[in-house]
Amino acid sequence: MTIKEAKAYDPWKAFSGPNLGYVLEQYDLFQQDPDLVDQELKNFFEISGPPTVNNVAGQTTVVENHTAMVSTVDVLSMKKITSAVKLTENIRSYGHLAANINPLNKGLDNELLHLEKYGLTADDLRKIPADFICPESPESIKDGYEAFRYLKELYTKTIAFEFSQVNDLEERQWLIDAVESGSIFPEVTNERKAILYKRLAEVEGFEKFLHRTYVGQKRFSIEGLDMLVPVLDHLISQTVQNGTSNVNIAMAHRGRLNVLAHVLGKPYEIIFSEFQHSPNKDLVPSEGSIGINYGWTGDVKYHLGLDTLITNGNTQKARITLANNPSHLEVVGPVVEGYSRAAQEDRTEAGFPKQDISRSMAILIHGDAAFPGEGIVPETLNLSRLKGYQTGGTIHIIANNMIGFTTESEDSRSTKYASDPAKGFEVPIVHVNADDPEACLAAVTLAIQYREKFKKDFLIDLIGYRRFGHNEMDEPLVTQPEMYGLIQKHPTVKELYGKKLLEASAINKEELDALTEQVEEKLKKAYDRISGNKPEAVCELDPPQTIEKGFPKLDTTVAAEDIIRMNESLVKWPEGFQINKKLGRILSRRLDSLGEDGKIDWAHAETLAFASILSDGTPIRLTGQDSERGTFAQRNIVLHDSEDGKTYSPLHTLETAKASFAVHNSPLTETAVLAFEYGYNVFAPETLVLWEAQFGDFANTAQVIFDQFIAAGRAKWGQKSGLVMLLPHGYEGQGPEHSSARLERYLQLAGENNWTVANLSSAAQYFHLLRRQAKILEMEQVRPLVIMAPKSMLRNQVMASSLAEFTDGEFQSFIETATLGQNPSAIERIILCTGKIAVEIREKIANESDTDWLQVISLEEIYPFPLKKVKEAFAKYPNLKEIVWLQEEPKNMGAWTFVEPRLYASAPDGVSITYIGRKRRSSPSEGDPLVHKQEQNRIMTESITRTNEGEN
């Protein structure tokens, strides 16, 4: 706002807070010498005249008598007014430093909150109206001094606020008003207090029952942060009342059993049976309100998740999901963000999905040591306002017990608060003492109201302690004698709150005792029902037959006329849309690629696959760091107008599309983005979700997501996924960092048909594999798909395919080279290879004359390895002497270690197995392109030379 605009309605109302303080200081200088201030302010002061308390305080009353103005300013010197403004702002900004938010220690005195620090006295403030200090103060506050005392108490009690990092002035003012008006502190009725006390009794009683019943067993007790459960109760209740139908929760193991029992309603009997190693699925409620999934290998009880339906009569009101998670702290956070985005989107129509953020909310529960310590946290926070990932605001809770295992805070972070990393993302923060239940609920109220209004993240730093060691077998007095000396003497929150209720006559002793007895009786009855159960007999942990048998026969062909019609639509753009001329010519050539002599390359095949999948009614979501264009400028699925930069995707206007197509360039992040896409796919299983690494080796930083979720999630938790991962792979002399997607790692994780690992040699193979993946998404046989995607091969015409291969073909787990092996009895050597080198060796052999003795087989699907079919293929060659495995990766990398035993199992008797490739290396490839070319030529030449002396 310009000064001229401010003057038009009320000149001094243009300023507030620290800005007001600055302008008042400048006015002091102006009175001394007008030339001491800049010209714009000088003009403003000359036109507007001096401020009065009324208009400085933001009142609408206009004081018309100029003499009265001057008199008021004289009485209340500018310096006093400026000091009062500074004091007020410092209370708001730094009050948290003196707040009583630590259950074990009282708040520290903060000199910034002392009047004398500002040259002020109580009498000075009494001369200032209350609404100058605090416009939202209660009516009972009569002057500036009372307002000062009100603010000081408000900002230094058991709940403290950090809003200074919020740069949006409207948001910050709203937060301040919400706190200072007292609207987040509604009066709690005696009935509500009794309910809250009972909840605390349930939380504490459950932990104590486990402690004495299952002595020494790990449970990662919630004790010291008991209020986490009522906080979640209140969060869920408030958001569901506001119309949210999905609440998705991420948390680590501390307190997880209590949350499962009390927030999600997992029966005590099931939890007790898990402690006794006698799980009984018959204990799951028959009405289906609770969904517990089991994998065949299972997981420890404090990693398991749960689905719960909140119902009103026979009507489903909301679905509450606590995500399964590994012990890798914080990595489940972006998974839950993916859940929430999937729950918010309608994917039933063409175009981008339609998002309604009111449909779901994410709650991420963090550890105090993990929040600043784990890099996945800022990665996830960074997603919060990005177009392709935002979920309309996440409620973050730090379950802060002021210690990490045995490491104290000063050794685990370089910040004052565990919550400080969130400041960089302008997230409002509330610190609250977990020993004050009603303050905790006030924090929740503010969090929900803020999210509802601004659709942004909010953080509650719930500060408590950990009553026992990291697990129940640790002795914390060994490493933290001072802290645990205090904890052992510290009453529980249930005891503290019960005492408070008794003192306030909100409840009597008999009622408190009765509530505690009810809790104990319920726990005893549940235990009695399963106490005689014996551990289940040890059995084989095998996957279901549907998974072991592999895929059913699926037709992935598309009629020629349908492909032609889709292809024509894909190279059209709206009238007036100015596509880049060079790109327009490249895309227009695709019209000619379907002719008799035409060839369809990799990127074109992909676009046709997407179009056909959308036409079948399957939604698609594709993300990656440069996925709209493609890292190698191959995809161009989103076009940009060369005049105004507007975007357009032909897949959004495809006439035959029956489902949505989402494509987003991702942030420069792998772990959080891959976790997000996994979560999205799990929650929206009907959607073909693809994540593309910019280069395959970038997936290294997301290894925990591959290891703990994608590869093992179904075996551990029964959690299905059909996620597709495109990992560019291939040795092209560009150095070690962008050669290898680390194929060996995915093969090492392969087992129990847990996923498909493919390295393809033709565009048609890619087309059919994508269509097969789309068709299995909602089948029991569904599994993730890992593809070693090409780079230089993207435009290689040897890899391109004819139209007939799309209309009549199918995905083949391996391909024998059609131009070789015409005389099977002449074949002495089979070169078995995969991916890029298969294309290159075909090209090389095409220029050789003596090739009758050779056959090249490209292994397209490395896992599951097609053992039976490969064995049959080898058997066709009666004079076969040698099977060579050819790869460009070093011997200790690539597929060799995986395929070697399988080759021995499938080779005919007497046939030798030979490796040709680079020797064992510590680095994936050479750094010099000339050395690379020499090595590549060596292994290719050696593979087609009759006298082979390669390394065995």
Secondary structure, 3 states (H helix, E strand, C coil): CCHHHHHHHCHHHHCCHHHHHHHHHHHHHHHHCHHHCCHHHHHHHHHHCCCCHHHHCCCCCCCCCHHHHHHHHHHCCHHHHHHHHHHHHHHHHHHHHHCCCECCECCCCCHHHCHHHHCCCHHHHHCCCHHHHCCCCCCCCCCHHHHHHHHHHHHCCCEEEECCCCCCHHHHHHHHHHHHCCCCCCCCCHHHHHHHHHHHHHHHHHHHHHHHHCCCCCCCCCCCCCCHHHHHHHHHHHHHHCCCCEEEEECCCCCHHHHHHHCCCCCHHHHHHHHCCCCCHHHCCCCCCEECCCCCCCCCHHHCCEEEEEEECCEEEEEEEECCCCCCCCCHHHHHHHHHHHHHEECCCCCCCEECHHHEEEEEEEECCHHHHCCHHHHHHHHHHCCCCCCCCEEEEEEECCEECCEEHHHHCCCCCCCHHHHHHCCCEEEEECCCHHHHHHHHHHHHHHHHHHCCCEEEEEECCCCCCCCCCCCHHHCCHHHHHHHHHCCCHHHHHHHHHHHCCCCCHHHHHHHHHHHHHHHHHHHHHHCCCCCCCCCCCCCCHHHHCCCCCCCCCCCHHHHHHHHHHHCCCCCCCCECHHHHHHHHHHHCCCCCCCCECHHHHHHHHHHHHHHCCCCEEEEECCCCCCCCCCCCCCEEECCCCCEECHHHCCCCCCCCEEEEECCCCCHHHHHHHHHHHHHCCCCEEEEECCCHHHHHHHHHHHHHHHCCHHHHHCCCCCCEEEEECCCCCCCHHHCCCCHHHHHHCCCCCCCEEECCCCHHHHHHHHHHHHHHCCCCCCCCEEEEECCHHHHCCCCCECCHHHHCCCCCCEEECCCCCCCHHHCCEEEEECCHHHHHHHHHHHCCCCCCCEEEEEECEEECCCHHHHHHHHHCCCCCCEEEEEEEEECCCCCHHHHHHHHHHHCCCCCEEEEEEECCCCCCCCCCHHHHHHHHHHHHHHHCCCCCCCCC
